[in-house]
Amino acid sequence: MAGFSLKRATWPERRIGPGEAEERRRGRGQDVRGRPLRQGRRIGREPRLSLRLNRRPIRKGQGASENKASLALYLHIPFCIRKCHYCDFVSYPGRSPEQMAAYCRALGKEIALAAEIWQPGPAATVYIGGGTPTLLPASDLEHLLAAADSCCGRQPGAEVTVEANPGTIEAGQLQALASAGVNRLSLGVQAFDDDLLQAMGRIHRCPAIYQAYDLARRAGFSNINLDLIFGLPGQTLDDWRATLKAALALQPEHIAAYGLQVEEGTPWGKLAAAAALPRPGEELELAMYQEARALLAAAGYRQYEISNFARRGCECRHNLTYWLNRPYLGLGAAAASYWQGRRWQNHSDLERYGNALARNQLPRAEIETLTLYQEMAETMFMGLRLLAGIDLEAFRQRFAVDARDIYARELQKLCQAGLVEIKDGCLRLTEKGLPLANEVFVAFV
C-alpha cells in the first residue's frame, strides 16, 4: 500500500524515548535520546519547520499560554552491552563500572543545576531510558531518583518508569527499584523468536524474557510494558502473530508495537544501502500492523496511540506528554528538552558532557527558540498520533486561535480525502488515515 508508514516515535517511549519513547526535536529534529528524526517511512518524524506565509496572521498578544503542567522528567543512561543492528540511540557499549559511576555523578550534578535554574514543579512522571539503564547497579539508579526527588520533588502517585532489557536484571535489583518508587517497567522484548533476536543482535533469548517478566512480577511490579518490533528482515506474518500471542499470554498492562525503522549508519542501515537487507514489503508490514490491532483489541487492550496499546488506565503518562506537545526536561548525555518555548539537546560526547558540568555549566550543545507556528504545527501532528486526536477547544485555549481557521485549507483537503475527521470536538485520523499518517502529518510542516 503506497505511503504506509508506521514507525516508532520513541519519545520518547520518545521517544522523544522509544521503545516508547518518545522525545523532542530541534533543527531537522531529534528525539529525547538525541537521535535525528527523519521524514519518510517513520510516522511522527519531521524536517525543520518553517513559517508559512499563507497562514492567517496572528495578532500581537496572541500566542501559547504558559504551561503550568507538572514536570515530566527524562533521564538518559547511555550505556549498553552491545549495540543492536538497528539501533541509532546515543549509547556506548563496553564502558567500565568506573566510567558509568562517573557519568552518574555528572548526571546528578545536572539534575541539581537544572532544578536550581528552572525551579520546575514536582515531577508527575519520571522516565529513565537508554541505552540499558539496568546495566547500572541498583544503588546508582536509586541515587539518581533520590537526586531528582530532592531537587524537583515528586507528585503523589507519580508514574516512574525504568527501561530494562531481559538478561540485565536480577531479583534484588528489581526489588530495590520498586522500593525506590519505580512503579512501571518497560521491557525491551522485541520478539519471542530466538532466530530473530539473534539476527537483531539482541543479547537475550526467549527464556530470558520469561525470567525477567517473572522476576518483575515477584518484585511487585503491576504495570509492565513490552516493546515489540514488526517488519523485521525475514519475519513472516505467522512469526509476528506468534510473538503477539506470546506477549498476550504474559498479560502485561501495556504493549508497544513498532514497525522497524532502518537507520543510516547502523549495521542494518549499511546492508539496506547495499540492497542486501531482506525487508518485508509494505503490504506485509500493513498486514502485521492490522494483525496487532485486531489481536490486541480482542484481548482487551485499547489502542490509544498509533503504536501503543494498554489496559484501561495503564496508558504511558510520560509519553502522553510528548504526544500532547507539553514541556519536559531531558537530562543526561544527548538528552533533549522542550521547556519555556525553547528546545535544546545536550552534548552526546561523554567527555564534553562531563566537562561542562565540571565547570558548573549546563551541558547544552544546541538550543532553539520556537516560533508560535512551530509550536502549533508540532501540536497538530504529534496530537494526531493519538487515536483520540486533538481537542480543538484545548488547542484554542493554548494558542488563542482556532486550528480550523489556521489550517482551514489543509483540513479541507484532508477531510475530503477521508484521512481525518472532526468528531465530538476532536480532530483525529480516520481508519483510512491511520496507515497513511505521514501523508497527514506533512500537511502541517
C-alpha positions in Angstrom: 0.0 0.0 0.0 1.7 3.2 -1.1 2.5 5.6 1.7 2.2 3.1 4.5 4.4 4.2 7.4 4.1 3.0 11.0 7.4 3.6 12.6 8.3 4.3 16.2 8.2 7.7 17.7 10.5 6.8 20.7 9.6 9.5 22.6 10.4 9.3 23.8 8.9 5.9 24.8 10.0 9.1 22.6 10.7 8.6 22.1 11.4 11.8 22.5 12.4 8.0 24.3 11.1 4.8 22.2 10.9 1.5 22.7 8.3 4.0 23.5 9.5 6.7 23.8 9.1 9.1 22.8 11.5 12.6 22.5 11.8 16.2 21.3 13.0 17.8 18.2 15.4 20.6 17.2 16.7 21.5 13.8 15.8 18.7 11.4 14.6 17.0 14.5 15.8 14.9 17.3 14.1 12.7 19.8 14.6 12.8 23.6 17.6 10.4 23.3 19.4 12.6 20.7 18.6 10.6 17.6 17.8 12.5 14.4 14.1 12.4 13.4 13.6 11.7 9.8 10.6 12.2 7.5 9.6 9.3 5.3 8.7 5.8 6.4 8.5 6.7 10.1 5.4 8.3 11.4 5.9 11.3 13.5 9.2 12.4 12.2 9.6 15.8 10.6 12.1 18.1 8.9 12.8 21.5 10.1 9.6 23.5 10.5 9.4 26.9 8.8 7.0 29.8 9.0 4.4 29.6 6.2 3.4 33.0 5.0 0.0 31.9 3.7 -1.3 31.5 7.3 -3.8 33.9 8.8 -1.6 36.4 10.7 -1.8 36.2 14.5 -2.4 39.4 16.3 0.1 40.8 18.7 -0.6 39.5 22.2 -1.9 36.1 20.9 0.2 33.0 21.5 0.6 29.9 23.5 -0.4 30.3 27.1 2.3 29.5 29.7 2.1 25.8 30.5 1.7 25.1 34.2 1.7 21.4 34.0 3.8 19.4 36.4 7.2 18.3 35.4 7.9 15.4 33.1 11.5 14.3 33.6 13.6 12.1 31.4 17.0 10.8 32.5 19.2 9.2 29.8 21.6 6.3 30.6 23.8 6.0 27.5 25.3 2.5 28.2 24.6 -0.9 26.8 26.4 -4.3 26.5 26.4 -4.0 22.7 24.6 -2.1 20.0 21.7 -3.9 18.2 21.9 -4.0 14.5 19.1 -1.4 14.1 19.9 0.9 17.0 20.9 4.5 16.5 20.2 5.7 20.0 23.1 7.5 21.7 24.5 4.6 23.6 28.0 3.4 24.4 28.8 -0.3 24.7 31.6 -1.8 26.8 32.1 1.0 29.3 33.7 0.2 32.6 31.9 0.4 36.0 34.1 3.4 36.9 33.1 5.3 33.7 29.4 4.6 34.4 29.7 5.7 38.0 31.4 8.9 36.9 28.6 9.6 34.5 26.0 9.1 37.2 27.8 11.6 39.4 27.7 14.1 36.5 24.0 13.4 35.8 23.3 14.0 39.5 25.0 17.4 39.2 23.0 18.2 36.1 19.8 17.4 38.0 20.7 19.8 40.8 21.8 22.5 38.4 18.7 22.3 36.2 16.4 22.4 39.2 18.2 25.5 40.5 17.9 27.3 37.2 14.4 26.4 36.2 12.7 25.5 39.5 10.3 23.1 37.9 7.2 21.8 39.8 7.2 18.3 41.3 7.6 15.5 38.8 4.3 13.9 37.6 6.3 11.4 35.5 9.9 10.2 35.6 11.3 8.1 32.8 14.8 6.5 32.9 15.7 5.3 29.4 18.7 4.3 27.4 20.7 2.5 26.4 20.2 -0.1 29.1 19.5 1.6 32.4 19.6 -1.7 34.2 23.3 -2.1 33.4 23.8 0.3 36.3 23.8 -1.1 39.9 20.5 -0.5 41.6 22.3 1.8 44.0 23.2 4.2 41.2 19.6 4.3 39.9 18.4 4.8 43.4 20.8 7.7 43.9 19.6 9.3 40.6 16.0 9.0 41.7 16.8 10.4 45.1 18.6 13.4 43.5 15.5 14.1 41.3 13.2 13.9 44.3 15.5 16.1 46.4 15.9 18.8 43.7 12.5 18.7 42.0 10.1 16.7 44.1 7.7 14.1 43.0 3.9 14.2 42.9 1.9 11.6 44.9 1.1 8.8 42.5 3.7 9.9 40.0 4.5 7.4 37.2 8.1 6.3 37.4 9.4 4.1 34.6 12.7 2.3 34.1 13.6 0.7 30.8 15.1 -2.8 31.2 16.4 -5.4 28.8 16.0 -9.1 29.5 19.3 -10.6 30.5 20.4 -7.5 32.5 18.1 -7.6 35.6 18.2 -9.5 38.8 15.7 -10.1 41.6 17.5 -7.9 44.1 17.9 -5.1 41.6 14.1 -5.1 40.8 13.2 -5.1 44.5 15.5 -2.2 45.2 13.9 -0.2 42.3 10.4 -0.9 43.5 11.4 0.3 47.0 12.8 3.5 45.4 9.4 4.2 43.9 9.8 2.8 40.4 6.3 1.6 39.6 6.5 0.9 35.8 8.9 -1.3 34.0 9.4 -1.2 30.2 11.0 -4.5 28.9 12.7 -4.4 25.5 11.4 -7.8 24.4 11.2 -7.0 20.6 10.4 -10.6 19.6 9.6 -14.1 21.0 11.7 -15.8 18.4 15.4 -16.7 19.1 16.4 -16.6 15.5 15.0 -13.1 15.0 16.6 -12.0 18.3 19.9 -13.3 17.2 19.6 -11.6 13.8 18.8 -8.3 15.5 21.9 -8.5 17.6 19.9 -8.7 20.9 21.8 -10.1 23.9 18.8 -12.1 25.2 16.8 -15.1 24.0 13.2 -16.2 24.9 14.0 -17.9 28.2 15.5 -14.6 29.5 12.2 -12.8 28.6 10.1 -15.1 30.7 12.6 -15.0 33.6 12.7 -11.2 33.6 9.0 -10.9 33.5 8.6 -13.4 36.4 11.2 -11.5 38.4 9.4 -8.2 37.8 6.0 -9.6 38.9 7.6 -11.2 42.0 9.2 -7.8 42.8 5.8 -6.3 42.9 5.6 -4.5 39.5 1.9 -4.3 38.5 2.5 -2.0 35.4 4.7 -3.6 32.8 5.2 -2.6 29.2 6.6 -5.0 26.5 8.2 -3.4 23.4 7.7 -5.4 20.2 9.0 -4.8 16.7 7.4 -5.9 13.4 8.7 -5.7 9.9 12.0 -7.4 10.7 14.2 -8.9 8.0 13.0 -12.5 7.4 9.9 -12.1 9.6 6.7 -13.6 8.4 3.1 -12.8 9.4 3.0 -16.1 11.2 6.2 -15.2 13.1 4.6 -11.8 14.2 1.4 -13.5 15.2 3.3 -15.9 17.4 5.1 -13.0 19.1 1.9 -11.2 19.7 0.3 -14.3 21.2 3.3 -15.0 23.4 3.2 -11.4 24.7 -0.5 -11.6 25.4 -0.1 -14.9 27.3 2.0 -12.9 29.8 -0.8 -10.4 30.3 1.2 -7.2 30.6 -0.6 -3.9 31.2 0.9 -2.2 28.1 2.3 -3.3 24.7 4.1 -1.0 22.3 4.2 -2.5 18.8 6.5 -0.6 16.4 7.5 -1.1 12.8 11.2 -1.5 12.3 13.0 1.7 11.1 16.3 1.0 9.5 18.6 4.0 10.2 21.7 5.2 8.2 25.0 4.2 9.8 23.7 1.2 11.7 24.7 -2.3 10.6 21.3 -2.9 9.1 21.4 0.6 7.5 24.6 -0.3 5.7 23.1 -3.5 4.5 20.0 -1.8 3.3 22.1 0.8 1.4 23.7 -2.1 -0.4 20.4 -3.6 -1.2 21.4 -6.6 1.0 18.7 -6.5 3.7 15.6 -8.6 3.0 12.8 -6.4 4.3 9.1 -7.3 4.3 7.1 -5.3 1.7 4.7 -2.6 2.7 1.7 -4.8 2.1 3.1 -7.3 4.6 4.0 -4.6 7.1 0.5 -3.3 6.9 -0.9 -6.8 7.4 1.3 -7.1 10.5 0.1 -3.8 11.9 -3.5 -4.7 11.4 -2.9 -8.1 12.9 -1.6 -6.4 16.0 -4.5 -4.1 16.2 -7.0 -7.0 15.9 -5.4 -9.4 18.3 -4.7 -6.7 21.0 -8.2 -5.3 20.8 -9.7 -8.8 21.1 -7.6 -9.3 24.2 -8.9 -6.1 25.9 -6.1 -3.7 25.0 -7.2 -0.2 23.9 -5.2 1.4 21.2 -4.6 5.0 22.3 -1.7 5.9 20.0 -0.6 4.7 16.6 1.8 2.1 18.1 0.7 1.8 21.7 -1.9 -0.3 23.4 -2.9 -0.5 27.0 -5.3 -1.9 29.6 -7.6 1.0 30.6 -5.8 3.3 33.0 -2.4 2.0 32.1 -1.5 4.3 29.3 2.0 5.7 29.5 1.5 9.1 31.1 5.1 10.2 30.4 4.8 9.6 26.6 1.5 11.4 26.6 3.5 14.5 27.5 5.3 14.2 24.2 2.2 13.5 22.1 0.4 16.4 23.7 3.5 18.5 22.9 3.8 19.6 26.5 7.1 20.8 28.1 9.5 18.4 29.7 13.1 18.3 30.8 15.6 15.7 29.4 18.8 15.3 31.4 21.9 13.3 30.6 24.2 12.9 27.6 22.4 13.6 24.3 19.0 14.2 26.1 16.7 16.8 24.6 14.3 19.2 26.4 11.3 21.3 25.5 10.9 24.0 28.1 9.6 27.6 28.2 9.2 27.8 24.4 12.7 26.5 23.7 14.2 23.2 22.9 17.8 22.0 23.2 20.0 19.0 23.2 22.8 18.1 25.5 26.3 17.1 24.3 26.3 13.4 23.2 30.0 13.0 23.8 30.5 11.9 27.4 33.7 13.9 27.9 32.2 17.1 26.7 29.1 16.4 28.8 31.1 15.8 32.0 33.5 18.7 31.4 30.6 21.2 31.0 29.2 20.1 34.4 32.6 20.2 36.0 32.6 23.9 35.1 29.1 24.3 36.6 27.6 24.8 33.2 24.6 23.2 31.6 25.9 20.7 29.0 23.8 22.1 26.2 25.1 21.6 22.7 22.3 23.4 20.7 19.3 25.5 21.6 16.4 26.9 19.6 13.6 29.2 20.4 10.4 28.0 18.7 8.1 30.2 16.7 4.4 30.1 17.5 3.8 28.4 14.2 6.3 25.7 15.0 4.6 25.0 18.3 1.2 24.9 16.7 2.4 22.6 13.8 4.1 20.2 16.2 1.0 20.1 18.4 -1.1 19.2 15.4 1.0 16.3 14.0 2.0 15.0 17.4 -1.5 15.1 18.7 -2.8 13.3 15.6 -0.7 10.3 16.7 -3.3 9.8 19.5 -6.4 8.0 18.4 -8.5 10.4 20.5 -7.0 13.1 18.3 -6.6 16.8 19.1 -9.0 18.5 21.4 -9.8 21.6 19.4 -11.0 23.7 22.3 -7.8 22.9 24.2 -5.8 24.0 21.2 -7.8 27.3 21.1 -7.2 27.9 24.8 -3.5 27.2 24.5 -2.8 29.2 21.3 -5.7 31.7 21.4 -6.6 30.7 17.8 -8.8 28.1 16.3 -7.0 25.3 14.5 -9.8 25.2 11.9 -9.0 28.8 10.9 -5.2 28.5 10.9 -5.3 25.2 9.0 -8.5 25.7 7.0 -7.1 24.8 3.6 -5.1 21.7 4.9 -8.0 20.4 6.9 -10.4 20.8 4.0 -8.2 18.7 1.7 -7.6 16.0 4.4 -11.3 15.8 5.3 -12.2 15.5 1.6 -9.6 12.7 1.2 -11.2 10.9 4.1 -7.9 10.9 6.1 -9.1 13.0 9.1 -12.4 13.8 10.7 -13.8 16.1 13.3 -16.0 14.4 15.8 -17.0 15.4 19.3 -14.8 18.4 19.2 -11.7 16.5 18.3 -9.7 16.3 15.1 -8.4 12.7 14.5 -7.2 10.3 12.0 -9.8 8.1 10.3 -9.3 4.3 9.8 -8.3 5.2 6.2 -5.8 7.8 7.5 -4.2 5.7 10.2 -1.8 3.8 7.9 -1.2 6.9 5.9 -0.4 9.2 8.8 2.8 10.6 7.4 0.8 12.0 4.5 -1.4 13.7 7.0 1.5 15.0 9.2 3.4 16.6 6.3 0.4 18.9 5.7 1.3 20.7 8.9 5.0 21.1 8.2 
